[in-house]
Amino acid sequence: MAIDVEGSASAVARRLGLSPAYILDVRNGNRPASPRLLAAMGLERRIVRVGGRS
């Protein structure tokens, strides 16, 4: 993750214009990543249906 590469959540947050607390909440699974954060990481949110009726 970017935190490991850049050395701290503060460094990542500064670069992306986000708060360090938000970055850590996403990393720890306490909040979903925003479209802005996903885009900054080169990712996109996809919803995959699992199971359902046949």
Summary of the structure (lengths in Angstrom):
residues: 54
radius of gyration: 13.9
end to end distance: 38.2
largest distance: 48.1
contacts: 101
relative contact order: 0.14
helix: 50%
strand: 0%
